[in-house]
Amino acid sequence: MTEQFHRPTTPQEAVELSAKAAGRAAFVAGATSFEAADYHRGLDVLSDVTALGLTGIETTEEGRELGAGCPRQALLESELGCG
């Protein structure tokens, strides 16, 4: 069972929280279906990275990068979208 749930406000804070959990931590972005999917078993710490502003879609030399909190609608409306 998950013991701690955090909402870090900086990337550094998110990394520090994860490091303290010694491998029994996960990052989520919203996690609206997390409980239903039962992914949390065996984790002590969950950190919701929504507040970090990782919502962008960027094209780089290696390909495309989607932020952890990129809304589905933004993806659908981008040139990557299916519609």
Contacts in CASP RR format, 6 or more apart in sequence:
PFRMAT RR
TARGET T0000
AUTHOR 0000-0000-0000
METHOD contacts of the structure
MODEL  1
MTEQFHRPTTPQEAVELSAKAAGRAAFVAGATSFEAADYHRGLDVLSDVT
ALGLTGIETTEEGRELGAGCPRQALLESELGCG
1 40 0 8 1.000
1 41 0 8 1.000
1 42 0 8 1.000
2 40 0 8 1.000
2 42 0 8 1.000
2 43 0 8 1.000
2 44 0 8 1.000
2 45 0 8 1.000
2 46 0 8 1.000
3 44 0 8 1.000
3 45 0 8 1.000
4 21 0 8 1.000
4 44 0 8 1.000
4 45 0 8 1.000
4 46 0 8 1.000
5 45 0 8 1.000
5 46 0 8 1.000
5 47 0 8 1.000
5 48 0 8 1.000
6 14 0 8 1.000
6 17 0 8 1.000
6 45 0 8 1.000
6 46 0 8 1.000
6 47 0 8 1.000
6 48 0 8 1.000
7 47 0 8 1.000
7 48 0 8 1.000
7 50 0 8 1.000
7 51 0 8 1.000
8 14 0 8 1.000
8 17 0 8 1.000
8 47 0 8 1.000
8 48 0 8 1.000
8 49 0 8 1.000
8 51 0 8 1.000
8 52 0 8 1.000
9 51 0 8 1.000
9 52 0 8 1.000
10 52 0 8 1.000
11 52 0 8 1.000
14 27 0 8 1.000
14 47 0 8 1.000
14 49 0 8 1.000
14 52 0 8 1.000
17 25 0 8 1.000
17 45 0 8 1.000
17 47 0 8 1.000
18 25 0 8 1.000
18 27 0 8 1.000
18 45 0 8 1.000
18 47 0 8 1.000
20 45 0 8 1.000
21 43 0 8 1.000
21 44 0 8 1.000
21 45 0 8 1.000
24 42 0 8 1.000
24 43 0 8 1.000
24 44 0 8 1.000
24 45 0 8 1.000
25 43 0 8 1.000
25 44 0 8 1.000
25 45 0 8 1.000
25 46 0 8 1.000
25 47 0 8 1.000
26 39 0 8 1.000
26 40 0 8 1.000
26 43 0 8 1.000
26 45 0 8 1.000
26 46 0 8 1.000
26 47 0 8 1.000
27 46 0 8 1.000
27 47 0 8 1.000
27 48 0 8 1.000
27 49 0 8 1.000
27 68 0 8 1.000
28 34 0 8 1.000
28 46 0 8 1.000
28 47 0 8 1.000
28 48 0 8 1.000
28 49 0 8 1.000
29 48 0 8 1.000
29 49 0 8 1.000
29 50 0 8 1.000
29 54 0 8 1.000
29 67 0 8 1.000
29 68 0 8 1.000
29 69 0 8 1.000
30 48 0 8 1.000
30 50 0 8 1.000
30 69 0 8 1.000
31 46 0 8 1.000
31 48 0 8 1.000
34 40 0 8 1.000
34 46 0 8 1.000
40 46 0 8 1.000
49 68 0 8 1.000
49 69 0 8 1.000
50 69 0 8 1.000
52 68 0 8 1.000
53 69 0 8 1.000
54 67 0 8 1.000
54 68 0 8 1.000
54 69 0 8 1.000
54 70 0 8 1.000
55 67 0 8 1.000
55 69 0 8 1.000
55 70 0 8 1.000
55 71 0 8 1.000
55 74 0 8 1.000
56 65 0 8 1.000
56 66 0 8 1.000
56 67 0 8 1.000
56 69 0 8 1.000
56 70 0 8 1.000
56 74 0 8 1.000
57 64 0 8 1.000
57 65 0 8 1.000
57 66 0 8 1.000
57 67 0 8 1.000
57 70 0 8 1.000
57 74 0 8 1.000
57 75 0 8 1.000
57 78 0 8 1.000
57 80 0 8 1.000
58 64 0 8 1.000
58 65 0 8 1.000
59 65 0 8 1.000
64 80 0 8 1.000
66 75 0 8 1.000
75 81 0 8 1.000
76 82 0 8 1.000
76 83 0 8 1.000
END
